[in-house]
């Protein structure tokens, strides 16, 4: 959700040192703008690492409007393994699969 990994690093103490060492820019905004598929965006309810506003900026760069779900009771670290996230992913994949059959 940040513009790039170096941009994330620059927000952290001493991260500017690591940002200069990266050779891959991981330019999220540019990659989002050319993404051609459907997208599921999961937001942790209590994310202190990636502000929701930054995620919404990235979502706005996607050519197709994404499906955005805020997963209750999660933070940045607990989001991936939470039951809510797993259910949201399963539902998204099932819907995508059903639509591809029609």
N, C-alpha and C positions, 0 to 999 in steps of 0.2 A: 503493500500500500504506500510505501514511500516511493519517491520517484526512482530511486536506485539504492543498491546496498551501500555504496559510499555515502549517500545522503543520510542513511540510517546511522552509519558509523560516526558521522560528524556530529550527531546529536548526543553522543555518549562521551563521557570523560576519556580523554586520550584516544578516542576513536579516529581522530583525524590522521593519526599515524598509520592505522590499519587501512584507512581509505586510500591512502597513496600507494599502498602495496598491491591493491587489487588490479588484475589485468582484465578481468571480465566485469563489465559495468552493471550487468543485471538491470538494465534500463526498463523498469516495469511499465512506465507510461507508454513508451514506444511499442513494446511488445503487446500491451493491451489494445492499442489502436489498430493493430493488424490481426488480432485474434478473430477467427471466423466462426467459432462455435458457440454453443450455449455455455453459460457460466454460472456456477453456484458460488456465491460468496458467503462465507460463514464469519460472523463477527462475534467475538466473545463479549458477553454482557459487561464484564468488568475488565476491559483490556487497558492496562496502563502502559503497554509497549507501543501499540499502534492505535492512535486515536481514530474513532469511527469517521471523523471528518476526512481524514487522509484516505481511508478506504473508499469513501464515497467519491472523492476526486478521481481515484483510479477507476472506479466503476463507470464514471462519466466518460472515460476514454474508450470504453468498449463499444464496438459498432452495434451490438445487440444489447438491449437492456438485460442485465443479469438478474437472477433470482437471488435476493439477499435475505439471509436469515440471521437474526440475533439469537444466540443460544444462551438461554437463561442459566444463571448460576455458574458461568464459566469465566475464566480469565485467559490470558494469552497462552499460558502453559497447559491448562487443563482442557482447552477447547478441542484439540484433535481426538482425544480419547473419550470425550464425554458421550453419554448415551444420546443426548439431544443432537449432537453433531452427526453421530453415526446414523440416526434415524433420518435426519435431513438429507444426508448423502444418499442413503438407500432410496428414499422417496424421489429424489432428483433423478437418479439413475433409472429407476423403474419408469418414471414419466418419460424420460428421454428414449428409453427402449420401446415403450408402447407407441410413441409418436413416430419412431423410425419404421415401425411395422405398417403404418397406415399410408 
